[in-house]
Amino acid sequence: KNIPALVQRAEAQLLQQQWDDVIRDCDAALAADPKCALALVRRGEALANMDNWEAGYADWEAALTVDTNCVEALLCRCEASSKFGDWDTCIRDCNTILSIDPTSVEAILLRGEAKAA
């Protein structure tokens, strides 16, 4: 299997809200490489969009065990944390993102929302 192609297709399917297809392609990528952080992130996004936030969160956590600096996983976990009212985790994740990419507008906005909550 071509893992980068599967992950790229999953990203396109996310934009088209084809959640089941995203999960299928990410599962295929993860079968070939269980440590593919982006496949875990994409699958987590699809699961969250299907209102399975717990499973999505678990995928983002798994992605972060593979790559502790995976900005996409940190952003997703931060958004989920804010949804659950876990502002400390959200702020911590945003600070980590901003240490990696000080220009991340998403992290700046999410951190501001978390601090205001």
C-alpha positions in Angstrom: 0.0 0.0 0.0 1.1 3.5 -0.7 0.7 5.1 2.7 1.2 8.7 1.7 -1.4 8.4 -1.0 -3.9 6.8 1.4 -3.3 9.6 3.9 -3.6 12.3 1.2 -6.8 10.8 -0.1 -8.2 10.7 3.4 -7.4 14.4 3.8 -9.4 15.1 0.6 -12.2 12.9 1.8 -12.3 14.9 5.1 -13.0 18.0 3.1 -15.8 16.2 1.3 -17.2 14.9 4.6 -16.8 11.3 3.5 -16.1 10.0 7.0 -16.4 6.3 6.3 -14.0 6.6 3.4 -11.5 8.5 5.6 -11.6 5.8 8.2 -11.2 3.0 5.6 -8.2 4.6 4.0 -6.6 5.5 7.4 -7.2 1.9 8.6 -5.4 0.7 5.5 -2.5 3.0 6.1 -2.3 2.0 9.7 -2.4 -1.7 8.8 0.8 -1.1 6.8 2.3 1.3 9.3 0.7 1.4 12.8 2.9 4.4 13.6 1.6 6.7 10.9 0.7 9.8 12.9 -1.1 11.6 10.1 -3.4 8.5 9.5 -4.2 8.6 13.2 -4.9 12.3 13.1 -7.2 12.0 10.0 -9.1 9.0 11.4 -9.6 10.9 14.6 -11.0 13.9 12.8 -13.4 11.6 10.9 -14.5 9.9 14.1 -15.0 13.3 15.9 -17.1 14.5 13.0 -19.2 11.3 13.4 -19.7 12.4 17.1 -17.4 9.8 18.4 -15.1 12.3 20.2 -13.7 9.7 22.6 -12.4 7.5 19.8 -11.1 10.6 18.0 -9.3 11.8 21.1 -7.7 8.3 21.5 -6.4 8.5 17.9 -4.9 12.0 18.6 -3.3 10.7 21.8 -1.9 7.7 19.8 -0.5 10.1 17.2 1.2 12.1 19.9 2.9 9.0 21.3 4.4 8.5 17.8 5.3 12.2 17.3 5.1 14.5 20.3 5.4 17.5 18.1 2.6 16.6 15.7 1.0 20.0 15.4 -2.2 18.7 13.7 -2.7 16.1 16.6 -2.1 18.9 19.2 -4.6 21.2 17.5 -7.3 18.4 17.3 -6.7 17.5 20.9 -6.9 21.1 21.9 -10.2 21.6 20.1 -11.6 18.4 21.8 -10.3 19.5 25.2 -12.0 22.9 24.8 -15.2 21.1 23.8 -15.0 19.0 27.1 -14.1 22.1 29.1 -10.5 20.9 29.8 -9.0 24.3 29.4 -5.6 23.4 31.0 -4.9 20.7 28.4 -6.0 23.1 25.6 -3.7 25.9 26.8 -0.8 23.5 27.3 -1.3 22.1 23.8 -1.5 25.6 22.3 1.7 26.6 24.1 3.4 23.5 22.7 2.2 24.4 19.2 3.3 28.0 19.5 6.8 26.8 20.6 6.9 24.8 17.3 5.2 27.4 15.2 4.9 30.8 16.7 2.7 32.0 13.8 0.0 29.4 14.3 -3.2 31.5 14.2 -5.3 28.6 15.2 -3.3 28.0 18.3 -3.3 31.7 19.2 -7.1 31.8 18.8 -7.8 28.6 20.7 -5.5 29.6 23.6 -7.3 33.0 23.8 -10.7 31.2 24.0 -9.4 28.8 26.6 -7.9 31.6 28.7 -11.2 33.5 28.5 -13.3 30.5 29.6 
